[in-house]
Amino acid sequence: MNMLRDLRVPPGGRGEAKDRITELEAERDAMKPWALLGKKCFNESRGSEQRDVDGEVLQDAAIALGLFEYVMVGEPCGDRCYCEDYFGRDEWPVQCLRLSALGKEMP
């Protein structure tokens, strides 16, 4: 996205233009974790003979970027609960990996 091209001085003048710049900067900043994750995927694929990406590497990167977080749960969250497949009934409560608030905000 070219911020200068997308910026048009609105009829209200400079005040509204400054607000639009602030809005565009916020959008840019919100995309930074995704850009860093994409870069991590690219670098990981270049370091592999199969040119693939290890899911654990992606998961760790997403956690480090604040896109995923662990949540302690006391029971399965529904019919499609993956934690239920990995943990026996006697092992609950467990840590469940979920999208963080930041991850939910991403487009």
N, CA and C atoms as a LAMMPS dump frame, in Angstrom:
ITEM: TIMESTEP
0
ITEM: NUMBER OF ATOMS
321
ITEM: BOX BOUNDS ff ff ff
-5.0000000000000000e+02 5.0000000000000000e+02
-5.0000000000000000e+02 5.0000000000000000e+02
-5.0000000000000000e+02 5.0000000000000000e+02
ITEM: ATOMS id mol type element x y z
1 1 1 N 0.843 -1.162 0
2 1 2 C 0 0 0
3 1 3 C 0.896 1.234 0
4 2 1 N 0.599 2.161 -0.845
5 2 2 C 1.321 3.419 -0.891
6 2 3 C 0.498 4.45 -0.136
7 3 1 N 0.958 4.779 1.085
8 3 2 C 0.187 5.683 1.929
9 3 3 C 0.026 7.058 1.297
10 4 1 N 1.033 7.536 0.595
11 4 2 C 0.925 8.853 -0.01
12 4 3 C -0.123 8.867 -1.113
13 5 1 N -0.17 7.8 -1.888
14 5 2 C -1.155 7.724 -2.958
15 5 3 C -2.566 7.648 -2.382
16 6 1 N -2.717 6.898 -1.26
17 6 2 C -4.033 6.71 -0.665
18 6 3 C -4.498 7.926 0.138
19 7 1 N -3.585 8.834 0.434
20 7 2 C -3.925 9.988 1.25
21 7 3 C -4.459 11.108 0.366
22 8 1 N -5.652 11.496 0.639
23 8 2 C -6.26 12.623 -0.061
24 8 3 C -6.664 13.636 0.996
25 9 1 N -6.333 14.878 0.8
26 9 2 C -6.709 15.892 1.779
27 9 3 C -8.217 16.067 1.697
28 10 1 N -8.906 15.728 2.772
29 10 2 C -10.365 15.816 2.753
30 10 3 C -10.823 17.271 2.806
31 11 1 N -12.098 17.494 2.514
32 11 2 C -12.626 18.854 2.504
33 11 3 C -12.4 19.587 3.824
34 12 1 N -12.34 18.873 4.948
35 12 2 C -12.159 19.494 6.255
36 12 3 C -10.758 20.019 6.487
37 13 1 N -9.835 19.706 5.61
38 13 2 C -8.5 20.257 5.714
39 13 3 C -7.506 19.381 6.439
40 14 1 N -6.512 20.043 7.009
41 14 2 C -5.363 19.351 7.587
42 14 3 C -5.704 18.476 8.791
43 15 1 N -6.641 18.894 9.599
44 15 2 C -7.011 18.104 10.774
45 15 3 C -7.482 16.713 10.384
46 16 1 N -8.328 16.657 9.392
47 16 2 C -8.812 15.367 8.91
48 16 3 C -7.703 14.596 8.216
49 17 1 N -6.8 15.302 7.536
50 17 2 C -5.668 14.638 6.889
51 17 3 C -4.772 13.99 7.929
52 18 1 N -4.525 14.684 9.038
53 18 2 C -3.709 14.111 10.115
54 18 3 C -4.386 12.88 10.704
55 19 1 N -5.7 12.938 10.848
56 19 2 C -6.44 11.781 11.359
57 19 3 C -6.306 10.593 10.409
58 20 1 N -6.357 10.879 9.107
59 20 2 C -6.221 9.802 8.107
60 20 3 C -4.818 9.207 8.145
61 21 1 N -3.805 10.048 8.323
62 21 2 C -2.434 9.542 8.442
63 21 3 C -2.321 8.638 9.661
64 22 1 N -2.88 9.056 10.778
65 22 2 C -2.855 8.246 11.995
66 22 3 C -3.547 6.903 11.764
67 23 1 N -4.658 6.93 11.068
68 23 2 C -5.404 5.706 10.759
69 23 3 C -4.572 4.758 9.89
70 24 1 N -3.928 5.306 8.861
71 24 2 C -3.106 4.481 7.976
72 24 3 C -1.889 3.906 8.712
73 25 1 N -1.295 4.695 9.584
74 25 2 C -0.161 4.199 10.371
75 25 3 C -0.592 3.076 11.306
76 26 1 N -1.773 3.179 11.885
77 26 2 C -2.287 2.123 12.758
78 26 3 C -2.515 0.833 11.969
79 27 1 N -3.047 0.957 10.748
80 27 2 C -3.239 -0.22 9.893
81 27 3 C -1.9 -0.874 9.576
82 28 1 N -0.9 -0.059 9.254
83 28 2 C 0.44 -0.579 8.971
84 28 3 C 1 -1.313 10.185
85 29 1 N 0.886 -0.696 11.342
86 29 2 C 1.426 -1.303 12.561
87 29 3 C 0.708 -2.603 12.907
88 30 1 N -0.593 -2.662 12.63
89 30 2 C -1.349 -3.876 12.914
90 30 3 C -0.908 -5.04 12.032
91 31 1 N -0.363 -4.754 10.872
92 31 2 C 0.067 -5.809 9.958
93 31 3 C 1.482 -6.302 10.242
94 32 1 N 2.237 -5.614 11.088
95 32 2 C 3.626 -5.992 11.335
96 32 3 C 3.784 -7.434 11.821
97 33 1 N 2.966 -7.909 12.798
98 33 2 C 3.146 -9.314 13.212
99 33 3 C 2.969 -10.3 12.067
100 34 1 N 2.002 -10.029 11.174
101 34 2 C 1.791 -10.932 10.04
102 34 3 C 2.968 -10.883 9.089
103 35 1 N 3.528 -9.706 8.886
104 35 2 C 4.696 -9.578 8.015
105 35 3 C 5.886 -10.338 8.601
106 36 1 N 6.075 -10.222 9.904
107 36 2 C 7.18 -10.937 10.554
108 36 3 C 6.97 -12.447 10.488
109 37 1 N 5.726 -12.881 10.646
110 37 2 C 5.428 -14.309 10.542
111 37 3 C 5.679 -14.798 9.117
112 38 1 N 5.289 -14.011 8.129
113 38 2 C 5.555 -14.369 6.732
114 38 3 C 7.044 -14.465 6.452
115 39 1 N 7.802 -13.536 6.996
116 39 2 C 9.26 -13.572 6.827
117 39 3 C 9.841 -14.814 7.477
118 40 1 N 9.33 -15.178 8.65
119 40 2 C 9.798 -16.38 9.346
120 40 3 C 9.496 -17.626 8.498
121 41 1 N 8.319 -17.683 7.893
122 41 2 C 7.956 -18.808 7.015
123 41 3 C 8.911 -18.892 5.829
124 42 1 N 9.163 -17.758 5.216
125 42 2 C 10.051 -17.731 4.058
126 42 3 C 11.437 -18.218 4.442
127 43 1 N 11.986 -17.68 5.525
128 43 2 C 13.328 -18.079 5.956
129 43 3 C 13.384 -19.552 6.337
130 44 1 N 12.343 -20.036 6.99
131 44 2 C 12.29 -21.446 7.384
132 44 3 C 12.255 -22.344 6.155
133 45 1 N 11.49 -21.95 5.133
134 45 2 C 11.391 -22.788 3.937
135 45 3 C 12.707 -22.823 3.17
136 46 1 N 13.475 -21.758 3.229
137 46 2 C 14.759 -21.72 2.533
138 46 3 C 15.814 -22.566 3.248
139 47 1 N 15.623 -22.815 4.534
140 47 2 C 16.582 -23.607 5.294
141 47 3 C 16.286 -25.093 5.282
142 48 1 N 15.245 -25.5 4.602
143 48 2 C 14.818 -26.894 4.573
144 48 3 C 15.065 -27.49 3.192
145 49 1 N 15.573 -28.709 3.16
146 49 2 C 15.79 -29.365 1.864
147 49 3 C 14.478 -29.579 1.115
148 50 1 N 13.407 -29.836 1.858
149 50 2 C 12.104 -30.066 1.226
150 50 3 C 11.391 -28.763 0.885
151 51 1 N 11.99 -27.636 1.288
152 51 2 C 11.399 -26.32 1.055
153 51 3 C 10.025 -26.199 1.699
154 52 1 N 9.885 -26.817 2.882
155 52 2 C 8.625 -26.691 3.597
156 52 3 C 8.867 -25.995 4.933
157 53 1 N 7.804 -25.771 5.663
158 53 2 C 7.883 -25.049 6.926
159 53 3 C 7.407 -25.966 8.037
160 54 1 N 8.198 -26.052 9.087
161 54 2 C 7.857 -26.848 10.261
162 54 3 C 6.753 -26.135 11.039
163 55 1 N 5.65 -26.826 11.277
164 55 2 C 4.525 -26.229 11.996
165 55 3 C 4.896 -25.743 13.383
166 56 1 N 5.798 -26.442 14.048
167 56 2 C 6.211 -26.025 15.385
168 56 3 C 6.94 -24.678 15.335
169 57 1 N 7.72 -24.46 14.287
170 57 2 C 8.412 -23.181 14.118
171 57 3 C 7.393 -22.061 13.942
172 58 1 N 6.385 -22.302 13.128
173 58 2 C 5.337 -21.291 12.927
174 58 3 C 4.579 -21.014 14.213
175 59 1 N 4.24 -22.082 14.921
176 59 2 C 3.514 -21.927 16.177
177 59 3 C 4.334 -21.114 17.171
178 60 1 N 5.594 -21.444 17.312
179 60 2 C 6.46 -20.707 18.239
180 60 3 C 6.586 -19.243 17.833
181 61 1 N 6.684 -18.986 16.527
182 61 2 C 6.782 -17.605 16.048
183 61 3 C 5.49 -16.847 16.336
184 62 1 N 4.358 -17.485 16.121
185 62 2 C 3.064 -16.836 16.382
186 62 3 C 2.893 -16.538 17.871
187 63 1 N 3.365 -17.436 18.72
188 63 2 C 3.309 -17.191 20.165
189 63 3 C 4.216 -16.02 20.527
190 64 1 N 5.427 -16.011 19.992
191 64 2 C 6.381 -14.938 20.281
192 64 3 C 5.866 -13.582 19.797
193 65 1 N 5.111 -13.566 18.712
194 65 2 C 4.563 -12.325 18.178
195 65 3 C 3.266 -11.914 18.874
196 66 1 N 2.778 -12.759 19.771
197 66 2 C 1.557 -12.431 20.502
198 66 3 C 0.28 -12.75 19.762
199 67 1 N 0.368 -13.563 18.694
200 67 2 C -0.826 -13.926 17.929
201 67 3 C -1.567 -15.109 18.547
202 68 1 N -0.83 -15.992 19.215
203 68 2 C -1.403 -17.135 19.935
204 68 3 C -1.072 -16.989 21.403
205 69 1 N -1.893 -17.613 22.242
206 69 2 C -1.617 -17.642 23.665
207 69 3 C -2.181 -18.932 24.251
208 70 1 N -1.591 -19.359 25.356
209 70 2 C -2.094 -20.521 26.065
210 70 3 C -3.13 -20.081 27.08
211 71 1 N -4.234 -20.839 27.151
212 71 2 C -5.312 -20.562 28.086
213 71 3 C -5.576 -21.856 28.854
214 72 1 N -5.666 -21.771 30.186
215 72 2 C -5.972 -22.94 31.004
216 72 3 C -7.478 -23.199 30.929
217 73 1 N -7.842 -24.428 30.537
218 73 2 C -9.258 -24.803 30.422
219 73 3 C -9.524 -26.044 31.255
220 74 1 N -10.738 -26.12 31.781
221 74 2 C -11.098 -27.23 32.648
222 74 3 C -11.9 -28.316 31.965
223 75 1 N -12.325 -28.055 30.738
224 75 2 C -13.116 -29.049 30.004
225 75 3 C -13.021 -28.758 28.515
226 76 1 N -13.396 -29.728 27.681
227 76 2 C -13.361 -29.503 26.235
228 76 3 C -14.244 -28.31 25.855
229 77 1 N -13.816 -27.565 24.853
230 77 2 C -14.546 -26.355 24.462
231 77 3 C -15.693 -26.646 23.501
232 78 1 N -15.835 -27.867 23.059
233 78 2 C -16.927 -28.187 22.141
234 78 3 C -16.691 -29.523 21.454
235 79 1 N -17.517 -29.804 20.459
236 79 2 C -17.442 -31.071 19.738
237 79 3 C -16.134 -31.244 18.977
238 80 1 N -15.521 -30.153 18.56
239 80 2 C -14.288 -30.209 17.762
240 80 3 C -13.057 -29.83 18.589
241 81 1 N -13.071 -30.099 19.852
242 81 2 C -11.966 -29.721 20.735
243 81 3 C -10.768 -30.642 20.49
244 82 1 N -9.672 -30.05 20.013
245 82 2 C -8.469 -30.826 19.738
246 82 3 C -7.784 -31.262 21.02
247 83 1 N -7.911 -30.481 22.083
248 83 2 C -7.291 -30.858 23.356
249 83 3 C -7.845 -32.197 23.85
250 84 1 N -9.106 -32.43 23.586
251 84 2 C -9.737 -33.679 24.024
252 84 3 C -9.087 -34.887 23.353
253 85 1 N -8.577 -34.696 22.132
254 85 2 C -7.899 -35.784 21.433
255 85 3 C -6.536 -36.097 22.034
256 86 1 N -5.907 -35.098 22.672
257 86 2 C -4.552 -35.262 23.186
258 86 3 C -4.473 -35.584 24.67
259 87 1 N -5.473 -35.181 25.432
260 87 2 C -5.429 -35.361 26.878
261 87 3 C -6.566 -36.26 27.336
262 88 1 N -6.258 -37.135 28.265
263 88 2 C -7.289 -37.985 28.849
264 88 3 C -8.124 -37.206 29.854
265 89 1 N -9.275 -37.736 30.213
266 89 2 C -10.188 -37.054 31.133
267 89 3 C -9.533 -36.768 32.485
268 90 1 N -8.599 -37.597 32.897
269 90 2 C -7.948 -37.414 34.194
270 90 3 C -6.829 -36.366 34.154
271 91 1 N -6.527 -35.819 32.97
272 91 2 C -5.437 -34.843 32.825
273 91 3 C -5.92 -33.39 32.826
274 92 1 N -7.218 -33.188 32.903
275 92 2 C -7.763 -31.83 32.875
276 92 3 C -7.64 -31.211 34.255
277 93 1 N -7.414 -29.905 34.384
278 93 2 C -7.361 -28.872 33.355
279 93 3 C -6.069 -28.932 32.542
280 94 1 N -6.131 -28.385 31.332
281 94 2 C -4.996 -28.39 30.41
282 94 3 C -4.798 -26.98 29.839
283 95 1 N -3.621 -26.775 29.235
284 95 2 C -3.365 -25.519 28.536
285 95 3 C -3.765 -25.686 27.077
286 96 1 N -4.634 -24.813 26.626
287 96 2 C -5.145 -24.833 25.258
288 96 3 C -4.549 -23.654 24.503
289 97 1 N -4.042 -23.902 23.317
290 97 2 C -3.467 -22.839 22.495
291 97 3 C -4.571 -22.214 21.651
292 98 1 N -4.728 -20.895 21.814
293 98 2 C -5.811 -20.188 21.119
294 98 3 C -5.297 -18.881 20.532
295 99 1 N -6.082 -18.306 19.643
296 99 2 C -5.781 -16.966 19.15
297 99 3 C -5.848 -15.982 20.304
298 100 1 N -4.884 -15.082 20.374
299 100 2 C -4.897 -14.027 21.381
300 100 3 C -5.829 -12.924 20.906
301 101 1 N -6.013 -11.917 21.741
302 101 2 C -6.82 -10.749 21.333
303 101 3 C -6.211 -10.11 20.086
304 102 1 N -4.867 -10.009 20.06
305 102 2 C -4.199 -9.445 18.889
306 102 3 C -4.431 -10.325 17.66
307 103 1 N -4.347 -11.648 17.838
308 103 2 C -4.593 -12.56 16.722
309 103 3 C -6 -12.443 16.169
310 104 1 N -6.959 -12.207 17.058
311 104 2 C -8.361 -12.054 16.619
312 104 3 C -8.59 -10.749 15.877
313 105 1 N -7.75 -9.752 16.138
314 105 2 C -7.879 -8.46 15.459
315 105 3 C -7.333 -8.494 14.04
316 106 1 N -6.475 -9.459 13.749
317 106 2 C -5.836 -9.513 12.437
318 106 3 C -6.849 -9.859 11.362
319 107 1 N -6.656 -9.293 10.16
320 107 2 C -7.602 -9.568 9.072
321 107 3 C -7.484 -10.995 8.571
